[in-house]
Amino acid sequence: MKDKIIDIIVKACGDESVRSNLDVDLIEKDMLDSLALINLISMLEDEFDIEIQPTTINPNTWKSVNKIIDLVENIKGEWLYGRNK
């Protein structure tokens, strides 16, 4: 799952360099703007069959690849175990 999430982030950011530093601040480095963020959320929802409510997610979650991976894995885990009904 991690590799697929990274692939999606790379596609949304349009920058392969995120693969080399999973803790780079995507927002500070201008790799992820508001339009790219919307696109990223949509791609993650479609790929993993999850629902992400951006207003309920801490904005810092979108700052790094590792934080986004954690978010998706946590949401997917909640869906798999029936906590998001």
C-alpha positions as a LaTeX table, in Angstrom:
\begin{tabular}{lrrr}
\hline
Residue & $x$ (\AA) & $y$ (\AA) & $z$ (\AA) \\
\hline
Met1 & 0.00 & 0.00 & 0.00 \\
Lys2 & 2.85 & 2.37 & 0.88 \\
Asp3 & 4.36 & 2.25 & $-2.62$ \\
Lys4 & 0.99 & 2.93 & $-4.25$ \\
Ile5 & 0.41 & 5.93 & $-1.95$ \\
Ile6 & 3.84 & 7.28 & $-2.85$ \\
Asp7 & 3.06 & 6.82 & $-6.56$ \\
Ile8 & $-0.14$ & 8.83 & $-6.14$ \\
Ile9 & 1.62 & 11.60 & $-4.22$ \\
Val10 & 4.31 & 11.81 & $-6.93$ \\
Lys11 & 1.60 & 12.07 & $-9.58$ \\
Ala12 & $-0.29$ & 14.79 & $-7.65$ \\
Cys13 & 2.88 & 16.79 & $-6.93$ \\
Gly14 & 4.44 & 16.20 & $-10.32$ \\
Asp15 & 7.79 & 15.74 & $-8.62$ \\
Glu16 & 9.69 & 12.44 & $-8.40$ \\
Ser17 & 12.02 & 13.87 & $-5.74$ \\
Val18 & 9.45 & 13.15 & $-3.01$ \\
Arg19 & 10.49 & 9.49 & $-3.25$ \\
Ser20 & 13.95 & 10.30 & $-1.90$ \\
Asn21 & 12.75 & 12.14 & 1.22 \\
Leu22 & 9.45 & 10.95 & 2.66 \\
Asp23 & 9.61 & 13.62 & 5.37 \\
Val24 & 10.11 & 16.63 & 3.09 \\
Asp25 & 7.58 & 19.40 & 3.78 \\
Leu26 & 5.49 & 19.22 & 0.60 \\
Ile27 & 3.75 & 22.52 & 1.29 \\
Glu28 & 6.81 & 24.52 & 2.33 \\
Lys29 & 8.72 & 23.29 & $-0.74$ \\
Asp30 & 5.76 & 24.23 & $-2.99$ \\
Met31 & 5.30 & 20.64 & $-4.14$ \\
Leu32 & 1.69 & 20.50 & $-3.01$ \\
Asp33 & $-0.59$ & 23.50 & $-3.58$ \\
Ser34 & $-4.34$ & 23.67 & $-2.98$ \\
Leu35 & $-5.27$ & 22.30 & $-6.41$ \\
Ala36 & $-2.76$ & 19.46 & $-6.13$ \\
Leu37 & $-4.12$ & 18.67 & $-2.66$ \\
Ile38 & $-7.68$ & 18.34 & $-3.98$ \\
Asn39 & $-6.40$ & 16.11 & $-6.76$ \\
Leu40 & $-4.39$ & 14.03 & $-4.28$ \\
Ile41 & $-7.39$ & 13.50 & $-2.01$ \\
Ser42 & $-9.53$ & 12.45 & $-4.97$ \\
Met43 & $-6.92$ & 9.98 & $-6.24$ \\
Leu44 & $-6.42$ & 8.46 & $-2.77$ \\
Glu45 & $-10.17$ & 8.08 & $-2.27$ \\
Asp46 & $-10.59$ & 6.42 & $-5.66$ \\
Glu47 & $-7.61$ & 4.10 & $-5.35$ \\
Phe48 & $-8.26$ & 2.90 & $-1.81$ \\
Asp49 & $-12.05$ & 3.17 & $-1.71$ \\
Ile50 & $-11.96$ & 5.49 & 1.29 \\
Glu51 & $-13.51$ & 8.82 & 2.19 \\
Ile52 & $-11.30$ & 11.66 & 3.37 \\
Gln53 & $-12.99$ & 14.64 & 4.97 \\
Pro54 & $-10.36$ & 17.40 & 4.60 \\
Thr55 & $-12.06$ & 19.59 & 7.19 \\
Thr56 & $-11.63$ & 16.92 & 9.88 \\
Ile57 & $-7.95$ & 16.25 & 9.10 \\
Asn58 & $-5.20$ & 18.26 & 10.78 \\
Pro59 & $-3.64$ & 20.46 & 8.06 \\
Asn60 & $-0.17$ & 19.29 & 9.11 \\
Thr61 & $-1.11$ & 15.82 & 7.91 \\
Trp62 & $-0.58$ & 16.94 & 4.31 \\
Lys63 & 2.96 & 18.21 & 4.91 \\
Ser64 & 4.88 & 14.99 & 4.31 \\
Val65 & 4.63 & 11.73 & 2.43 \\
Asn66 & 4.99 & 9.73 & 5.65 \\
Lys67 & 2.11 & 11.62 & 7.30 \\
Ile68 & $-0.11$ & 11.03 & 4.27 \\
Ile69 & 0.79 & 7.33 & 4.29 \\
Asp70 & $-0.16$ & 7.13 & 7.98 \\
Leu71 & $-3.45$ & 8.89 & 7.29 \\
Val72 & $-4.47$ & 6.56 & 4.46 \\
Glu73 & $-3.40$ & 3.43 & 6.35 \\
Asn74 & $-5.37$ & 4.55 & 9.42 \\
Ile75 & $-8.51$ & 5.38 & 7.42 \\
Lys76 & $-8.26$ & 2.16 & 5.42 \\
Gly77 & $-7.80$ & 0.20 & 8.65 \\
Glu78 & $-10.88$ & 1.82 & 10.16 \\
Trp79 & $-12.92$ & 0.95 & 7.08 \\
Leu80 & $-11.66$ & $-2.63$ & 7.06 \\
Tyr81 & $-12.55$ & $-3.15$ & 10.70 \\
Gly82 & $-15.95$ & $-1.46$ & 10.49 \\
Arg83 & $-15.31$ & 1.59 & 12.64 \\
Asn84 & $-16.49$ & 4.02 & 9.93 \\
Lys85 & $-20.08$ & 2.90 & 9.52 \\
\hline
\end{tabular}
